[in-house]
Amino acid sequence: MSKLVAFILGAGTHVGAAVAAKLHKNGYQVALGSRNPKQEGSDGTYFNVKLDVQSRESIESAFDTVVKNLGPVNVVVYNAASRVGPTDPNEFLSVPIEAYQDAASIGVGGFIAAHKALASFRSEVHKENPKVFIVTGNLLPFEQYNPPGFFTLGAQKALLSRFVATASQSYQNENIQFYYATQSSETGTHPGPENFAKGAQAHADVYWKLINNKKQGDWNHQFTLDGKAYPHA
């Protein structure tokens, strides 16, 4: 098997860290993209690159840096998110316009990242390797109403889920897989802060299974804290 390279955009201390550790343990070279990396370049375990997911130029530059230093990527995890609520809790439209625009730009960032990843996925280096793009999701895009405090987060995830749904069907013939992966409760509702806080390892284990699927599965992959797929409608 050729060299395995993963790029996590929006690497942090929770889901991003758990997924990075899982991939590294299983033989991947892992690049971590974040706004303020502790150090750029290799730290002995990961390759760290400065990244602003609200900037097309930053995403494209970060991809070029990763490919130049590690080689073409075959796994991408888009783990970026932000949330800004109304400045007045009684006035929905007090959500700052700039915050809404920033949220949308994070949603668009997933599309830009996939656009850059496509050349790597099609590289001869990864002809026999998994080629997978995973977005860390939530359930907000599947609900018409989002609480005002979560409106910006729902907006960016709606853009991401729509892009993943289309991409998952568009590249099946090349076996390039796309997933919008979401932790849910045992009853298919939002997991709540406490369960989500416990879910980093579940995300890592589920993402590892998705990466090793032989063919595209359900793009809308919902799972519970124990890592089991939730049979959503």
Secondary structure by P-SEA (a helix, b strand, c coil): ccbbbbbbccccccaaaaaaaaaaaaccbbbbbccccccccccccbbbbbbccccaaaaaaaaaaaaaccccccbbbbccccccccccccccccccaaaaaaaaaaaaaaaaaaaaaccccccccccccccbbbbbcccccccccccccaaaaaaaaaaaaaaaaaaaaacccccbbbbbbbbbccccccccaaaaaacaaaaaaaaaaaaacccccccbbbbcccccccccc
